[in-house]
Amino acid sequence: CFDRFKRRGTLERCRMNPPLAESEKRCTYAGCSRPTQSSKYYLIEKGRSTWGRDWSSVAGSVLCQACFDRFKRRGTLLHCPKKKEVAAVPSRCEFEGCAKPEESSRFHLIEGGRNSGGQD
């Protein structure tokens, strides 16, 4: 009630989005890791076009807070793909003339055949 009053300035519920029944409070997205453990659920109605998104792909679905926020931000329910693993950078300088080959805080891997910066 407090949050409703803080956001809207009134305790009356908005008639456009009535609260869901307890039996409906389950995220219908198959990839949701916690479909029954959310504080809020959203029924996505046909024709919704808020936040500049096309919601037709999830129309009729019930989304938990996390899935709703993901779709609102990205326009998709899919999780971000994992970052590609970066090739391991050696932890020591391989230049033969280096005076302190293991004492740097940063090492760079330079591929053979590169002539970046005009240094070759």
N, CA, C and O atoms as CSV, one atom per row, in Angstrom:
chain,resi,resn,atom,element,x,y,z
A,1,CYS,N,N,0.823,-1.194,0.000
A,1,CYS,CA,C,0.000,0.000,0.000
A,1,CYS,C,C,0.873,1.267,0.000
A,1,CYS,O,O,0.595,2.230,-0.714
A,2,PHE,N,N,1.934,1.238,0.819
A,2,PHE,CA,C,2.802,2.407,0.902
A,2,PHE,C,C,3.425,2.714,-0.452
A,2,PHE,O,O,3.446,3.867,-0.884
A,3,ASP,N,N,3.939,1.669,-1.131
A,3,ASP,CA,C,4.565,1.879,-2.444
A,3,ASP,C,C,3.560,2.435,-3.449
A,3,ASP,O,O,3.891,3.315,-4.243
A,4,ARG,N,N,2.341,1.924,-3.412
A,4,ARG,CA,C,1.303,2.408,-4.323
A,4,ARG,C,C,1.022,3.888,-4.067
A,4,ARG,O,O,0.907,4.675,-5.007
A,5,PHE,N,N,0.913,4.261,-2.793
A,5,PHE,CA,C,0.658,5.656,-2.459
A,5,PHE,C,C,1.837,6.540,-2.854
A,5,PHE,O,O,1.653,7.658,-3.335
A,6,LYS,N,N,3.050,6.025,-2.647
A,6,LYS,CA,C,4.256,6.790,-2.993
A,6,LYS,C,C,4.336,7.032,-4.496
A,6,LYS,O,O,4.675,8.132,-4.933
A,7,ARG,N,N,4.018,5.989,-5.302
A,7,ARG,CA,C,4.101,6.118,-6.760
A,7,ARG,C,C,2.955,6.933,-7.346
A,7,ARG,O,O,3.173,7.772,-8.221
A,8,ARG,N,N,1.720,6.689,-6.864
A,8,ARG,CA,C,0.541,7.266,-7.508
A,8,ARG,C,C,-0.116,8.397,-6.732
A,8,ARG,O,O,-0.875,9.182,-7.300
A,9,GLY,N,N,0.171,8.485,-5.444
A,9,GLY,CA,C,-0.469,9.517,-4.639
A,9,GLY,C,C,-1.857,9.120,-4.183
A,9,GLY,O,O,-2.600,9.953,-3.664
A,10,THR,N,N,-2.220,7.855,-4.369
A,10,THR,CA,C,-3.524,7.360,-3.952
A,10,THR,C,C,-3.399,5.888,-3.579
A,10,THR,O,O,-2.483,5.202,-4.032
A,11,LEU,N,N,-4.320,5.410,-2.756
A,11,LEU,CA,C,-4.310,4.000,-2.378
A,11,LEU,C,C,-5.161,3.144,-3.315
A,11,LEU,O,O,-5.125,1.916,-3.235
A,12,GLU,N,N,-5.917,3.777,-4.194
A,12,GLU,CA,C,-6.776,3.026,-5.121
A,12,GLU,C,C,-5.928,2.274,-6.134
A,12,GLU,O,O,-4.930,2.785,-6.643
A,13,ARG,N,N,-6.352,1.043,-6.415
A,13,ARG,CA,C,-5.667,0.234,-7.414
A,13,ARG,C,C,-6.018,0.724,-8.810
A,13,ARG,O,O,-7.117,1.218,-9.061
A,14,CYS,N,N,-5.062,0.573,-9.703
A,14,CYS,CA,C,-5.292,0.894,-11.102
A,14,CYS,C,C,-6.174,-0.208,-11.684
A,14,CYS,O,O,-5.861,-1.385,-11.508
A,15,ARG,N,N,-7.235,0.124,-12.354
A,15,ARG,CA,C,-8.149,-0.879,-12.889
A,15,ARG,C,C,-7.609,-1.553,-14.144
A,15,ARG,O,O,-8.110,-2.604,-14.544
A,16,MET,N,N,-6.598,-0.965,-14.768
A,16,MET,CA,C,-6.046,-1.540,-15.985
A,16,MET,C,C,-5.285,-2.830,-15.700
A,16,MET,O,O,-5.333,-3.755,-16.512
A,17,ASN,N,N,-4.597,-2.919,-14.591
A,17,ASN,CA,C,-3.791,-4.085,-14.255
A,17,ASN,C,C,-4.215,-4.651,-12.912
A,17,ASN,O,O,-3.566,-4.387,-11.900
A,18,PRO,N,N,-5.290,-5.424,-12.884
A,18,PRO,CA,C,-5.705,-5.999,-11.603
A,18,PRO,C,C,-4.684,-7.023,-11.126
A,18,PRO,O,O,-3.979,-7.615,-11.943
A,19,PRO,N,N,-4.594,-7.239,-9.828
A,19,PRO,CA,C,-3.618,-8.215,-9.323
A,19,PRO,C,C,-3.958,-9.628,-9.800
A,19,PRO,O,O,-5.128,-9.970,-9.971
A,20,LEU,N,N,-2.932,-10.435,-10.012
A,20,LEU,CA,C,-3.128,-11.806,-10.461
A,20,LEU,C,C,-3.540,-12.688,-9.292
A,20,LEU,O,O,-3.148,-12.448,-8.150
A,21,ALA,N,N,-4.327,-13.702,-9.586
A,21,ALA,CA,C,-4.701,-14.679,-8.568
A,21,ALA,C,C,-3.460,-15.494,-8.197
A,21,ALA,O,O,-2.531,-15.605,-8.996
A,22,GLU,N,N,-3.442,-16.052,-7.013
A,22,GLU,CA,C,-2.286,-16.827,-6.556
A,22,GLU,C,C,-1.958,-17.967,-7.513
A,22,GLU,O,O,-0.785,-18.285,-7.713
A,23,SER,N,N,-2.969,-18.583,-8.104
A,23,SER,CA,C,-2.742,-19.705,-9.022
A,23,SER,C,C,-2.079,-19.266,-10.325
A,23,SER,O,O,-1.489,-20.089,-11.024
A,24,GLU,N,N,-2.168,-17.980,-10.659
A,24,GLU,CA,C,-1.562,-17.453,-11.892
A,24,GLU,C,C,-0.152,-16.922,-11.678
A,24,GLU,O,O,0.529,-16.585,-12.646
A,25,LYS,N,N,0.295,-16.841,-10.442
A,25,LYS,CA,C,1.604,-16.257,-10.136
A,25,LYS,C,C,2.714,-17.262,-10.395
A,25,LYS,O,O,3.292,-17.831,-9.470
A,26,ARG,N,N,2.993,-17.464,-11.660
A,26,ARG,CA,C,4.065,-18.359,-12.100
A,26,ARG,C,C,4.540,-17.851,-13.454
A,26,ARG,O,O,3.735,-17.650,-14.363
A,27,CYS,N,N,5.845,-17.645,-13.588
A,27,CYS,CA,C,6.419,-17.170,-14.841
A,27,CYS,C,C,6.265,-18.263,-15.902
A,27,CYS,O,O,6.636,-19.413,-15.667
A,28,THR,N,N,5.725,-17.911,-17.049
A,28,THR,CA,C,5.474,-18.895,-18.102
A,28,THR,C,C,6.629,-19.012,-19.082
A,28,THR,O,O,6.561,-19.822,-20.007
A,29,TYR,N,N,7.691,-18.225,-18.908
A,29,TYR,CA,C,8.860,-18.344,-19.778
A,29,TYR,C,C,9.604,-19.621,-19.417
A,29,TYR,O,O,10.006,-19.795,-18.266
A,30,ALA,N,N,9.793,-20.515,-20.379
A,30,ALA,CA,C,10.404,-21.823,-20.138
A,30,ALA,C,C,11.844,-21.707,-19.632
A,30,ALA,O,O,12.311,-22.593,-18.916
A,31,GLY,N,N,12.546,-20.651,-19.983
A,31,GLY,CA,C,13.937,-20.493,-19.576
A,31,GLY,C,C,14.120,-19.803,-18.241
A,31,GLY,O,O,15.252,-19.519,-17.850
A,32,CYS,N,N,13.040,-19.527,-17.531
A,32,CYS,CA,C,13.127,-18.835,-16.237
A,32,CYS,C,C,13.688,-19.784,-15.187
A,32,CYS,O,O,13.213,-20.911,-15.046
A,33,SER,N,N,14.697,-19.328,-14.449
A,33,SER,CA,C,15.330,-20.188,-13.451
A,33,SER,C,C,14.550,-20.225,-12.128
A,33,SER,O,O,14.717,-21.155,-11.339
A,34,ARG,N,N,13.700,-19.220,-11.884
A,34,ARG,CA,C,12.939,-19.172,-10.630
A,34,ARG,C,C,11.508,-18.726,-10.905
A,34,ARG,O,O,11.122,-17.624,-10.513
A,35,PRO,N,N,10.717,-19.562,-11.571
A,35,PRO,CA,C,9.390,-19.142,-12.020
A,35,PRO,C,C,8.372,-18.861,-10.912
A,35,PRO,O,O,7.382,-18.172,-11.158
A,36,THR,N,N,8.587,-19.371,-9.713
A,36,THR,CA,C,7.611,-19.152,-8.631
A,36,THR,C,C,8.164,-18.308,-7.498
A,36,THR,O,O,7.509,-18.172,-6.465
A,37,GLN,N,N,9.340,-17.743,-7.658
A,37,GLN,CA,C,9.978,-17.033,-6.549
A,37,GLN,C,C,10.180,-15.552,-6.846
A,37,GLN,O,O,11.275,-15.026,-6.646
A,38,SER,N,N,9.163,-14.891,-7.308
A,38,SER,CA,C,9.266,-13.463,-7.609
A,38,SER,C,C,8.314,-12.687,-6.716
A,38,SER,O,O,7.319,-13.230,-6.234
A,39,SER,N,N,8.621,-11.423,-6.499
A,39,SER,CA,C,7.727,-10.583,-5.705
A,39,SER,C,C,6.621,-9.988,-6.565
A,39,SER,O,O,5.580,-9.585,-6.046
A,40,LYS,N,N,6.841,-9.929,-7.892
A,40,LYS,CA,C,5.838,-9.365,-8.808
A,40,LYS,C,C,5.739,-10.219,-10.060
A,40,LYS,O,O,6.727,-10.789,-10.524
A,41,TYR,N,N,4.538,-10.294,-10.593
A,41,TYR,CA,C,4.276,-10.998,-11.853
A,41,TYR,C,C,3.467,-10.072,-12.743
A,41,TYR,O,O,2.641,-9.296,-12.261
A,42,TYR,N,N,3.709,-10.158,-14.041
A,42,TYR,CA,C,3.045,-9.286,-15.001
A,42,TYR,C,C,2.359,-10.115,-16.068
A,42,TYR,O,O,2.987,-10.962,-16.703
A,43,LEU,N,N,1.072,-9.875,-16.267
A,43,LEU,CA,C,0.341,-10.497,-17.364
A,43,LEU,C,C,0.506,-9.587,-18.570
A,43,LEU,O,O,0.094,-8.427,-18.535
A,44,ILE,N,N,1.099,-10.100,-19.625
A,44,ILE,CA,C,1.356,-9.298,-20.822
A,44,ILE,C,C,0.142,-9.426,-21.740
A,44,ILE,O,O,-0.133,-10.492,-22.291
A,45,GLU,N,N,-0.562,-8.334,-21.886
A,45,GLU,CA,C,-1.782,-8.350,-22.676
A,45,GLU,C,C,-1.489,-8.052,-24.141
A,45,GLU,O,O,-0.507,-7.388,-24.471
A,46,LYS,N,N,-2.353,-8.551,-25.004
A,46,LYS,CA,C,-2.228,-8.338,-26.441
A,46,LYS,C,C,-2.324,-6.845,-26.740
A,46,LYS,O,O,-3.170,-6.148,-26.180
A,47,GLY,N,N,-1.462,-6.360,-27.617
A,47,GLY,CA,C,-1.485,-4.954,-28.007
A,47,GLY,C,C,-0.611,-4.055,-27.156
A,47,GLY,O,O,-0.582,-2.845,-27.380
A,48,ARG,N,N,0.095,-4.603,-26.198
A,48,ARG,CA,C,0.969,-3.798,-25.349
A,48,ARG,C,C,2.126,-3.254,-26.184
A,48,ARG,O,O,2.705,-3.978,-26.993
A,49,SER,N,N,2.458,-1.990,-25.990
A,49,SER,CA,C,3.560,-1.389,-26.749
A,49,SER,C,C,4.322,-0.376,-25.906
A,49,SER,O,O,4.802,0.633,-26.422
A,50,THR,N,N,4.428,-0.642,-24.632
A,50,THR,CA,C,5.122,0.297,-23.757
A,50,THR,C,C,6.628,0.115,-23.826
A,50,THR,O,O,7.115,-0.915,-24.292
A,51,TRP,N,N,7.356,1.109,-23.366
A,51,TRP,CA,C,8.817,1.151,-23.333
A,51,TRP,C,C,9.433,0.948,-24.712
A,51,TRP,O,O,10.563,0.470,-24.809
A,52,GLY,N,N,8.731,1.293,-25.762
A,52,GLY,CA,C,9.273,1.205,-27.113
A,52,GLY,C,C,9.551,-0.215,-27.581
A,52,GLY,O,O,10.384,-0.419,-28.465
A,53,ARG,N,N,8.876,-1.190,-27.010
A,53,ARG,CA,C,9.100,-2.592,-27.369
A,53,ARG,C,C,7.862,-3.175,-28.029
A,53,ARG,O,O,6.738,-2.734,-27.787
A,54,ASP,N,N,8.094,-4.170,-28.863
A,54,ASP,CA,C,7.000,-4.936,-29.440
A,54,ASP,C,C,6.790,-6.147,-28.543
A,54,ASP,O,O,7.613,-7.063,-28.538
A,55,TRP,N,N,5.715,-6.162,-27.797
A,55,TRP,CA,C,5.440,-7.200,-26.813
A,55,TRP,C,C,4.622,-8.346,-27.400
A,55,TRP,O,O,4.232,-9.252,-26.664
A,56,SER,N,N,4.354,-8.333,-28.689
A,56,SER,CA,C,3.480,-9.350,-29.289
A,56,SER,C,C,4.044,-10.760,-29.141
A,56,SER,O,O,3.276,-11.721,-29.087
A,57,SER,N,N,5.374,-10.907,-29.073
A,57,SER,CA,C,5.966,-12.238,-28.942
A,57,SER,C,C,5.714,-12.860,-27.571
A,57,SER,O,O,5.821,-14.077,-27.418
A,58,VAL,N,N,5.380,-12.042,-26.572
A,58,VAL,CA,C,5.110,-12.564,-25.233
A,58,VAL,C,C,3.675,-12.291,-24.793
A,58,VAL,O,O,3.343,-12.464,-23.620
A,59,ALA,N,N,2.823,-11.866,-25.725
A,59,ALA,CA,C,1.420,-11.574,-25.400
A,59,ALA,C,C,0.753,-12.819,-24.836
A,59,ALA,O,O,0.914,-13.918,-25.367
A,60,GLY,N,N,0.006,-12.636,-23.761
A,60,GLY,CA,C,-0.679,-13.744,-23.110
A,60,GLY,C,C,0.168,-14.447,-22.069
A,60,GLY,O,O,-0.334,-15.320,-21.360
A,61,SER,N,N,1.436,-14.093,-21.958
A,61,SER,CA,C,2.336,-14.718,-20.995
A,61,SER,C,C,2.267,-14.012,-19.652
A,61,SER,O,O,1.874,-12.849,-19.561
A,62,VAL,N,N,2.654,-14.730,-18.624
A,62,VAL,CA,C,2.854,-14.144,-17.306
A,62,VAL,C,C,4.360,-14.168,-17.069
A,62,VAL,O,O,4.983,-15.228,-17.133
A,63,LEU,N,N,4.946,-13.004,-16.796
A,63,LEU,CA,C,6.391,-12.913,-16.585
A,63,LEU,C,C,6.690,-12.487,-15.158
A,63,LEU,O,O,6.004,-11.636,-14.592
A,64,CYS,N,N,7.733,-13.095,-14.581
A,64,CYS,CA,C,8.190,-12.663,-13.260
A,64,CYS,C,C,8.919,-11.332,-13.421
A,64,CYS,O,O,9.145,-10.876,-14.542
A,65,GLN,N,N,9.280,-10.720,-12.320
A,65,GLN,CA,C,9.950,-9.418,-12.351
A,65,GLN,C,C,11.237,-9.464,-13.167
A,65,GLN,O,O,11.487,-8.566,-13.971
A,66,ALA,N,N,12.063,-10.502,-12.971
A,66,ALA,CA,C,13.354,-10.597,-13.665
A,66,ALA,C,C,13.165,-10.733,-15.178
A,66,ALA,O,O,13.832,-10.044,-15.950
A,67,CYS,N,N,12.266,-11.609,-15.600
A,67,CYS,CA,C,12.034,-11.801,-17.035
A,67,CYS,C,C,11.399,-10.564,-17.659
A,67,CYS,O,O,11.735,-10.187,-18.781
A,68,PHE,N,N,10.478,-9.933,-16.927
A,68,PHE,CA,C,9.841,-8.711,-17.407
A,68,PHE,C,C,10.890,-7.620,-17.618
A,68,PHE,O,O,10.895,-6.950,-18.651
A,69,ASP,N,N,11.777,-7.444,-16.638
A,69,ASP,CA,C,12.827,-6.421,-16.746
A,69,ASP,C,C,13.786,-6.730,-17.891
A,69,ASP,O,O,14.218,-5.819,-18.598
A,70,ARG,N,N,14.124,-8.006,-18.082
A,70,ARG,CA,C,15.021,-8.393,-19.171
A,70,ARG,C,C,14.384,-8.060,-20.526
A,70,ARG,O,O,15.047,-7.523,-21.414
A,71,PHE,N,N,13.102,-8.381,-20.677
A,71,PHE,CA,C,12.431,-8.088,-21.945
A,71,PHE,C,C,12.299,-6.577,-22.139
A,71,PHE,O,O,12.444,-6.076,-23.254
A,72,LYS,N,N,12.026,-5.864,-21.068
A,72,LYS,CA,C,11.887,-4.409,-21.144
A,72,LYS,C,C,13.198,-3.763,-21.586
A,72,LYS,O,O,13.184,-2.842,-22.403
A,73,ARG,N,N,14.339,-4.236,-21.052
A,73,ARG,CA,C,15.644,-3.657,-21.391
A,73,ARG,C,C,16.147,-4.100,-22.757
A,73,ARG,O,O,16.631,-3.275,-23.532
A,74,ARG,N,N,16.041,-5.402,-23.066
A,74,ARG,CA,C,16.690,-5.956,-24.250
A,74,ARG,C,C,15.753,-6.273,-25.403
A,74,ARG,O,O,16.200,-6.393,-26.544
A,75,GLY,N,N,14.449,-6.413,-25.122
A,75,GLY,CA,C,13.523,-6.789,-26.176
A,75,GLY,C,C,13.517,-8.280,-26.455
A,75,GLY,O,O,12.952,-8.723,-27.456
A,76,THR,N,N,14.141,-9.058,-25.578
A,76,THR,CA,C,14.175,-10.508,-25.714
A,76,THR,C,C,14.246,-11.131,-24.326
A,76,THR,O,O,14.712,-10.506,-23.373
A,77,LEU,N,N,13.781,-12.360,-24.225
A,77,LEU,CA,C,13.863,-13.071,-22.957
A,77,LEU,C,C,15.129,-13.909,-22.855
A,77,LEU,O,O,15.455,-14.421,-21.784
A,78,LEU,N,N,15.837,-14.049,-23.957
A,78,LEU,CA,C,17.045,-14.862,-23.962
A,78,LEU,C,C,18.137,-14.192,-23.136
A,78,LEU,O,O,18.305,-12.973,-23.163
A,79,HIS,N,N,18.870,-15.020,-22.404
A,79,HIS,CA,C,19.998,-14.508,-21.626
A,79,HIS,C,C,21.124,-14.136,-22.577
A,79,HIS,O,O,21.198,-14.652,-23.692
A,80,CYS,N,N,21.997,-13.244,-22.137
A,80,CYS,CA,C,23.153,-12.865,-22.945
A,80,CYS,C,C,24.048,-14.079,-23.128
A,80,CYS,O,O,24.226,-14.865,-22.198
A,81,PRO,N,N,24.609,-14.236,-24.315
A,81,PRO,CA,C,25.535,-15.358,-24.494
A,81,PRO,C,C,26.767,-15.135,-23.637
A,81,PRO,O,O,27.174,-14.001,-23.385
A,82,LYS,N,N,27.350,-16.233,-23.196
A,82,LYS,CA,C,28.565,-16.120,-22.389
A,82,LYS,C,C,29.671,-15.501,-23.218
A,82,LYS,O,O,29.766,-15.736,-24.423
A,83,LYS,N,N,30.502,-14.714,-22.567
A,83,LYS,CA,C,31.620,-14.084,-23.258
A,83,LYS,C,C,32.587,-15.145,-23.729
A,83,LYS,O,O,32.812,-16.150,-23.054
A,84,LYS,N,N,33.150,-14.908,-24.887
A,84,LYS,CA,C,34.132,-15.837,-25.420
A,84,LYS,C,C,35.364,-15.832,-24.529
A,84,LYS,O,O,35.769,-14.798,-23.998
A,85,GLU,N,N,35.936,-16.994,-24.381
A,85,GLU,CA,C,37.143,-17.066,-23.573
A,85,GLU,C,C,38.288,-16.412,-24.329
A,85,GLU,O,O,38.478,-16.642,-25.523
A,86,VAL,N,N,39.034,-15.606,-23.620
A,86,VAL,CA,C,40.161,-14.904,-24.201
A,86,VAL,C,C,41.378,-15.814,-24.093
A,86,VAL,O,O,41.578,-16.494,-23.087
A,87,ALA,N,N,42.174,-15.812,-25.135
A,87,ALA,CA,C,43.387,-16.627,-25.106
A,87,ALA,C,C,44.243,-16.206,-23.923
A,87,ALA,O,O,44.340,-15.021,-23.605
A,88,ALA,N,N,44.848,-17.165,-23.287
A,88,ALA,CA,C,45.661,-16.887,-22.110
A,88,ALA,C,C,46.874,-16.043,-22.491
A,88,ALA,O,O,47.605,-16.362,-23.429
A,89,VAL,N,N,47.066,-14.979,-21.754
A,89,VAL,CA,C,48.209,-14.098,-21.964
A,89,VAL,C,C,49.325,-14.582,-21.044
A,89,VAL,O,O,49.078,-14.850,-19.868
A,90,PRO,N,N,50.534,-14.696,-21.553
A,90,PRO,CA,C,51.619,-15.158,-20.686
A,90,PRO,C,C,51.801,-14.236,-19.481
A,90,PRO,O,O,51.539,-13.036,-19.559
A,91,SER,N,N,52.245,-14.806,-18.384
A,91,SER,CA,C,52.417,-14.005,-17.174
A,91,SER,C,C,53.872,-13.597,-16.970
A,91,SER,O,O,54.317,-13.339,-15.852
A,92,ARG,N,N,54.580,-13.549,-18.061
A,92,ARG,CA,C,55.957,-13.039,-17.989
A,92,ARG,C,C,56.326,-12.489,-19.361
A,92,ARG,O,O,55.770,-12.907,-20.376
A,93,CYS,N,N,57.242,-11.574,-19.386
A,93,CYS,CA,C,57.707,-10.975,-20.634
A,93,CYS,C,C,58.648,-11.948,-21.331
A,93,CYS,O,O,59.573,-12.479,-20.716
A,94,GLU,N,N,58.407,-12.176,-22.609
A,94,GLU,CA,C,59.218,-13.137,-23.350
A,94,GLU,C,C,60.318,-12.466,-24.173
A,94,GLU,O,O,61.024,-13.139,-24.923
A,95,PHE,N,N,60.469,-11.150,-24.038
A,95,PHE,CA,C,61.536,-10.435,-24.721
A,95,PHE,C,C,62.859,-10.755,-24.030
A,95,PHE,O,O,63.005,-10.558,-22.824
A,96,GLU,N,N,63.810,-11.245,-24.799
A,96,GLU,CA,C,65.075,-11.695,-24.222
A,96,GLU,C,C,65.832,-10.597,-23.486
A,96,GLU,O,O,66.568,-10.885,-22.542
A,97,GLY,N,N,65.666,-9.351,-23.900
A,97,GLY,CA,C,66.409,-8.263,-23.281
A,97,GLY,C,C,65.685,-7.617,-22.114
A,97,GLY,O,O,66.157,-6.602,-21.603
A,98,CYS,N,N,64.561,-8.159,-21.670
A,98,CYS,CA,C,63.791,-7.568,-20.576
A,98,CYS,C,C,64.521,-7.786,-19.247
A,98,CYS,O,O,64.905,-8.909,-18.921
A,99,ALA,N,N,64.713,-6.683,-18.469
A,99,ALA,CA,C,65.421,-6.753,-17.199
A,99,ALA,C,C,64.552,-7.340,-16.084
A,99,ALA,O,O,65.084,-7.957,-15.161
A,100,LYS,N,N,63.242,-7.166,-16.145
A,100,LYS,CA,C,62.327,-7.656,-15.103
A,100,LYS,C,C,61.150,-8.385,-15.766
A,100,LYS,O,O,60.044,-7.847,-15.800
A,101,PRO,N,N,61.361,-9.577,-16.285
A,101,PRO,CA,C,60.337,-10.259,-17.074
A,101,PRO,C,C,59.091,-10.683,-16.309
A,101,PRO,O,O,58.069,-10.957,-16.937
A,102,GLU,N,N,59.129,-10.749,-14.985
A,102,GLU,CA,C,57.965,-11.197,-14.218
A,102,GLU,C,C,57.394,-10.122,-13.305
A,102,GLU,O,O,56.541,-10.426,-12.471
A,103,GLU,N,N,57.836,-8.872,-13.435
A,103,GLU,CA,C,57.452,-7.836,-12.494
A,103,GLU,C,C,56.517,-6.777,-13.058
A,103,GLU,O,O,56.464,-5.669,-12.526
A,104,SER,N,N,55.796,-7.078,-14.096
A,104,SER,CA,C,54.853,-6.118,-14.650
A,104,SER,C,C,53.440,-6.439,-14.163
A,104,SER,O,O,53.130,-7.592,-13.861
A,105,SER,N,N,52.606,-5.439,-14.091
A,105,SER,CA,C,51.211,-5.675,-13.709
A,105,SER,C,C,50.362,-6.013,-14.931
A,105,SER,O,O,49.211,-6.426,-14.784
A,106,ARG,N,N,50.905,-5.847,-16.118
A,106,ARG,CA,C,50.159,-6.090,-17.348
A,106,ARG,C,C,51.078,-6.653,-18.424
A,106,ARG,O,O,52.168,-6.132,-18.658
A,107,PHE,N,N,50.631,-7.715,-19.072
A,107,PHE,CA,C,51.369,-8.317,-20.168
A,107,PHE,C,C,50.487,-8.335,-21.405
A,107,PHE,O,O,49.270,-8.481,-21.289
A,108,HIS,N,N,51.070,-8.189,-22.579
A,108,HIS,CA,C,50.318,-8.175,-23.829
A,108,HIS,C,C,50.815,-9.280,-24.743
A,108,HIS,O,O,52.019,-9.503,-24.878
A,109,LEU,N,N,49.877,-9.962,-25.361
A,109,LEU,CA,C,50.211,-11.012,-26.303
A,109,LEU,C,C,50.208,-10.404,-27.696
A,109,LEU,O,O,49.180,-9.892,-28.141
A,110,ILE,N,N,51.334,-10.449,-28.389
A,110,ILE,CA,C,51.449,-9.857,-29.719
A,110,ILE,C,C,51.571,-11.000,-30.724
A,110,ILE,O,O,52.510,-11.795,-30.686
A,111,GLU,N,N,50.602,-11.052,-31.610
A,111,GLU,CA,C,50.575,-12.122,-32.601
A,111,GLU,C,C,51.697,-11.934,-33.608
A,111,GLU,O,O,52.063,-10.809,-33.948
A,112,GLY,N,N,52.235,-13.043,-34.078
A,112,GLY,CA,C,53.281,-12.985,-35.085
A,112,GLY,C,C,52.752,-12.440,-36.407
A,112,GLY,O,O,51.595,-12.662,-36.765
A,113,GLY,N,N,53.612,-11.728,-37.126
A,113,GLY,CA,C,53.203,-11.166,-38.407
A,113,GLY,C,C,52.484,-9.839,-38.318
A,113,GLY,O,O,52.072,-9.303,-39.347
A,114,ARG,N,N,52.315,-9.284,-37.118
A,114,ARG,CA,C,51.641,-8.001,-36.961
A,114,ARG,C,C,52.620,-6.864,-37.205
A,114,ARG,O,O,53.789,-6.958,-36.831
A,115,ASN,N,N,52.153,-5.798,-37.824
A,115,ASN,CA,C,52.995,-4.628,-38.005
A,115,ASN,C,C,52.240,-3.373,-37.590
A,115,ASN,O,O,52.403,-2.314,-38.195
A,116,SER,N,N,51.412,-3.495,-36.556
A,116,SER,CA,C,50.629,-2.373,-36.059
A,116,SER,C,C,51.545,-1.275,-35.553
A,116,SER,O,O,52.575,-1.553,-34.939
A,117,GLY,N,N,51.184,-0.065,-35.801
A,117,GLY,CA,C,51.957,1.075,-35.320
A,117,GLY,C,C,53.222,1.336,-36.103
A,117,GLY,O,O,54.005,2.207,-35.723
A,118,GLY,N,N,53.449,0.611,-37.183
A,118,GLY,CA,C,54.622,0.832,-38.012
A,118,GLY,C,C,55.925,0.492,-37.338
A,118,GLY,O,O,56.949,1.094,-37.659
A,119,GLN,N,N,55.928,-0.437,-36.427
A,119,GLN,CA,C,57.143,-0.768,-35.674
A,119,GLN,C,C,57.952,-1.896,-36.284
A,119,GLN,O,O,58.993,-2.257,-35.735
A,120,ASP,N,N,57.514,-2.470,-37.401
A,120,ASP,CA,C,58.269,-3.566,-38.008
A,120,ASP,C,C,59.031,-3.122,-39.225
A,120,ASP,O,O,59.718,-3.929,-39.851
